[in-house]
Amino acid sequence: MNQFDLTGKVAIVTGSSRGIGQAIAEDFADHGAKVVITSRNLGPCEEVAAAINARHPGAAIAVSSSLSSKESLQAMVDAGRAAFGQIDVLVCNAASNPHYGPMGTITDEAFRKTLDHNIVAQHWLVTMTAPEMRARKSGSIILVSSIGGLRGSPILGVYAITKAADIQMAKNLAREFGADNVRVNAIAPGLVRTDFAKALWENPENLKASTANACLGRIGEPHEIAGAAVFLASEASSFMTGQTIVIDGGVVV
């Protein structure tokens, strides 16, 4: 038996047109899962789905969705069910970080957007998918947090607050859903080479500062986060819930 086999599982991965989300979706498909590729813009999603389907025919669909719209997210979940029959795994990866600087300089609009996209939208997605998992007594929910949720930040304060909320949400939902064998865990990446985090690594001085105290002395690549998601989605982690896996090259330690 391959504990990491995802054959027969259907997964939604938000923010999967690029970066960590794309790497997770591709790894899921390589392990046998059907995947819903979703982000705000349909075109890039279709490109990722086409590449996956070239390797695994019929394994992926592309659906646009917006973290700002509950109706949009529900339509995306419904499209996944219509295509594949059910949802077994939810990966809440998409997030917003519209502000870079001290908390005192963020606008009310940007503050609200960060909270809504990174916390409220995750809650919506869970409420849309968890009931069927609980009814089947099987399912895995994965929240992509950040090491920003584990320590203070002078420049990413509001984003870090939402990432701490992800960690707490995993604990709360693990308590709620455990009796129905639905597991909820989080992944807390450090700095990873993605477009989303480009402001933190494209500047050589920022990059040097970010890696100075990392045990491995470098930033991560998207595929280095995907393996943990496969673990959490599969039977390999069947006795694990409410936890946060830190993958940061040894920064927090």
N, C-alpha and C positions, 0 to 999 in steps of 0.2 A: 504494500500500500504506500502510495506517495502522499504524505501528509499535506503537501503544498498544492495538490491537484485541485483546481477550481472548475473542473468539468461539470456542466449542468448548473453552474451559478450564474446569476445575472447581476451585474454591478453598475451603479450610477457613479460616475466620477465627475464632480463639478470642477470647472476650470481646467478641463483636460485637453484644450487645444494647444497647449504649450507647457513647458517647464515640468514641475513635479507632477502635476495632474496627468500630463501626457505620458510621462514615464510610467506612472502607476497603471494607467489604462492599457498601455502596451504590454506591460508585464502580466497584468491580469489575463489578457487575451492569450499570451504565450503559455499561460498555465491552464488554459481551457475555458475561461469565462467568456460570456457575452458581455459587451460593454456599451453603455450609453455615453457617447462623447458629447459634452455640453459646455458651452461658455456663451458669452454675450453675442459674439459674431459667428454666424453659421459657416462662412467660407473656410476658416482655419479648422473648424471641427470636421468639416467634410473631408479635408485633406488628411487629417489624422485617421479618420474612420476608413478612408480609402486605402491608406497604407496598411492598416491592420487587416482589412478584408483581403488585401492582396496576399497576405501570409496565411490568414485564417478566414476563408470565405464565409460570409454571413455572420461574422462575430461582432460587428460593430454597427451602430447607427449614430448619426449626427443630429442633434437637436439643439437649437439655440434657446437660451434661457437667461433671465436677468435676476440677480439677487435682489433687485429693487421691487420685483413684482411677484406677489404670492401666486397670482393667476398664471404667470409665465412658468414658474417652477412646477405648479401642479400639472400644467399641460405637458411639460417635459417628462415628469414622472409617468403620466398617463401614456405618453408615446413609448416609453420604455416597456411598460406592461403590455401595450398593444403589440409591440414587436417581438417580445421575448416571453411573455406570459406572466412574469412575476419579477419582484425585486428581492434579491437575497443579500446584497451588500450595498451600503451607501458610504461613499467617501466624500465628506464635505471638505473640499480642498480650496475652492474659489474664495477669495477674500479681497478686501480693498484696503489701501493704505494711502489716502489722498494727502496726508500731511507729514512733512519731514522737518522736525524742529521741536522746540520746547512746547509743552502743553499749553502754556499761556498765550501762544500765538495761533492756536488753531481756531478756525471759525466755528460757530455753532453748527452750520450746515455740514462742514466736513466731519465734525465730531459725531453728529447724528448719523451721517452716511456710514461711517466706520462701524458704529454700533449696530446699525440695521443690517448691513451686509455681512458682518463677521459673527454676529450672535443671533439676531432675530431670524435671518434667512436660514441659518443652520437648524434652528428650532422648527421652522416651517417644514423643512425637508425631512426632519426626523418624524414629525407628526404625520407626514404624507406616506412614509414608507414603513415605519415601525409596526403599525397594527397588523399588517399581513405577516411580517416576520414573527410576531408574537403568536399569532394564530397557528402558524406552522411549527412553532417551538424551535425556530432556527433562524439565525441571522447575525450579521456583523455590521456595526456602524463604526466608522473610523473618522475622527475629527483631526484635520491637519492643523496643529497648533504651531508653536514656535518656542525657541528658547527665550524669546522676548517675554513670554508668559511666566518665566521662572525667575526673572531678575529685573531690576530697574533699568530704565533707559532714559537718557536725557534728550533723545531725538525721535524716539518712536513710542512715546508714552501711551497715546490712545490705542494705537495698534496693539501694543503690549498688553493693555488692559483686556482687550477682546481675546487675545490669545490665552491669557490666564483664565478667562471665562470658558474657553473651549475645554481646558483641563478640568475645571470644575463641572462642566456640563457632562463630561464623560463619567465622572464619579457619580453624579446624581442619577443619570440615566442607567448606569450599570446597576444601581440599587433598585430602580424602578422595573427594569426589564429582566433582571437575572432569573427570576422564577420561571420565565418563559423561554429560557435558554437563548436570549438575544444578548450578545456581548457588545459593549461599547468601550472603545479605547481611543487614545490620542497618540499622535506622533508629533514630536517637537523637534523640527529640524533647526540646525544652526544656519549659517550663511551658505546658500546654495547658488550656483551660477545659473540664474534664471533672469528673464527680462524683468520680472516683478521686482527682483532685488537689485537691479542694475545700479541704482544710486549708491548702494553700499559696497559694490565691488569694482565698478569700472574706473573709479578714481584710485590710482596707485597708493596714495597715502591712506585712504579709507581701507583699502584691501590689506595693507600692511598692518594697520591698527586692528583690523578684525581677526587677523590670523596670528598676531604676535603671541597670544596666550593659548593658542590651540595646540593640543598635544601632537596632532598630526601636521601642524604647520601649514595648513591649506584650507580652502573652502571646499564645499562638497559639489558633487554633480547630481543632476536630477535622478539618474538611475540608482544612485546610492541610497535614496529614500524609498524607492519603489519596492525593494525587497521586504522591507518592514510591513508595507501595506499588504503584500501577498501573504506574509505570515499571519497578520491580523485577520485577513479575510478567510483564511483556510482552517482546516482542522488542526493544523500544527499549533494553533493558539487556543484550542478549545477550552482550556482551563484558565484563561486570562481575560479579565474584564475590569474596567474602571482604572486602567493604568495608562501611563504616558511613557512612551519610548523616546528617549532623547538621542538624536543622531546629529552630532555637531562637531565631530572630529576632536572631541575632548576640550571644548571651550569652557563649559560650565564647571567641570572638575578643576 
